[in-house]
Amino acid sequence: MGGNRKACINLLTILTLVFIILIHSNNFLLDSFTNSNLSKDPYNTNKIDSYNITNAGSDEITIIGEPLHLGDSGIASILIHNSGQYNDTVRLIIEGVGNEMLFYGDDIKIMPGSSKELSTIFIPETAGNVEFMWSVYSPLGGIDPGLNGTFNVEILEPQSLILSYDSYEWDLSSSLKIDFSLYLSNGVSRPILLNIYNELEPEDILYSSKLVMDNGFRLLSVNLGNPDFSGLTIEAIPLSWFNSIENSINSTSLDVIIPFADLNLNIDDYYPKNPSLGENLSFEYTIINNGNSATQEGIVRIVMPDQTIIHQEQLPPLSSGGSYTGTIYIDNWNYVQLVNTTIIWISESYSGGDWVFVTPSISGQSDSYDIDYYSLFYGSVFGVSAVLISKVAISAVSNRTQSTNPDTNFRPPRKSKKSAISVNINKREISCPLCEQRLNIPLNHSGMLRCPSCKSNFDIKDDNLEIEDNIPDVQQDNQETQYDIMVVSSTLDMLDCPECSQKLKVPLGKRPVRARCPACRSEFMATQGGE
């Protein structure tokens, strides 16, 4: 029993679905038949309600956008109603009279019993009074014959747009400002795109803005910052409309001069010329602006070689071609040597300067002070006295009696020339290996020696000596005395160095005497006699 009941339920469900499908199929066939009849009879003359699409208000079409200028687009519009029982699709068609202009609106779907607005955009191609035809179209037909007609539109000449450059301002203290004007001839307000860019590189745009231009003149001022180029182009571009080509100027070019300051700072003079330590000093200077723009406010500084700033003061802007002369006062000059003093000008856009050597006073006083002649006299007397006393003391030490103390540091007393000659026969001369002091030692001495100058000890060996057993006696009568150094003789005070031939003066009254050449430092014995 349960299985039969379930089978019956399934059968009833299937029959219900088949019934619903048949009903929808009959409705579809009926609609197709009806639409087929409407297509064959567009005016539905066989029906009592023969027109499905009728006007919903005025029979006249409405024109939006007047006044229209050549190149402008107008909008034709009308309100319609679907009085039928079925959905319909319609559109508005605009056609020029006496020309081939044809404009179609969008397809609009209208449900039964509803109203919709149909519109079409049209663009006249000629100026003057232009006539157009209009009509409403549906692919299913059923359009009221009253939904068609003509209309006239007055098309004006294109508006003129004129751009003109007036002036610009630009200096180091402010950015580039350009003043220009726009003119739009009589008509409607127009949207415009305004661009300012580099004349050589149009993609380098400095300014871009959209604006709505009313008819008449309009003055504009734009700040462009500080560009690094001088050629500019200003361009006004109409947006969604066309201006008169013959009577319009849409762009203009201009050259601007990039501002710069060329400052020349010179130190004119300074006083006093030779300042002393702690003295007041003044510098006179002049600044000239040879640039094409006024400078900004600046600072004048005095800078020393060690980068120490000893003075600083503010200066106002300096106009193009202008000059400024000033004086800087320095209290308590603190330099006693020759010093390079620099005066510099510093501003936001420029820096430069000049320098001068300041020579200090040699005496430590300024040139403007009086000379103290009393101090100068007493100082000279004291100096001469000191020199004389020193010479007397040196002479006394040189000619003193020989000391009995062997450890004394004084050199031996001076001996007479004849005794020196006789002593030199039994002695020879050597040099200290440490201080190179020349020493006389006995001819046959060997062993340790002590230098009296540097106090160093050194050894003298026998095998380094070359001693001759037979040494002749000195005979001054025939001047055949032998010496261990070179001997130079002359009958005059002047003689020649045996090494470098330098002319030397050795007085005859002091000969024989050991002499040293100041040029080559060689030593020789100067004697009296023929060469």
Secondary structure, DSSP 8 states (H G I E B T S, - for coil): -HHHHHHHHHHHHHHHHHHHHHHHHHHHHHHHHHHHHHHH-TT-TTSSS--SEEESS-SS-EEES-SEETT--EEEEEEEEE-SSS-EEEEEEEEETTS--EEE---EEE-TT-EEEEEEEE--SSSEEEEEEEEEE-TT--B-TTSEEEEEEEEE----EEEEEEEEEEETTEEEEEEEEEEE-SSS-EEEEEEEEESS-TT-EEEEEEEEE-SEEEEEEEE----S--EEEEEEEESSS---STT-B-EEEEE-------EEEEEEEEESSS--TT--EEEEEEEEE-SSS----EEEEEE-TT--EEEEEEE----TT-EEEEEEEESS----S-EEEEEEEE-SS-EEEEEEEE---SSSS-TTS---HHHHHHHHHHHHHHHHHHHHHHHHHHT----S-TT--S------HHHHHHHHHTEEEEE-TTT--EEEEETT--EEEE-TTT--EEEE-GGG----S------TTTT----SS-EEEESSSEEE-TTT--EEE--GGG-SEEEE-TTT--EEEEEES--
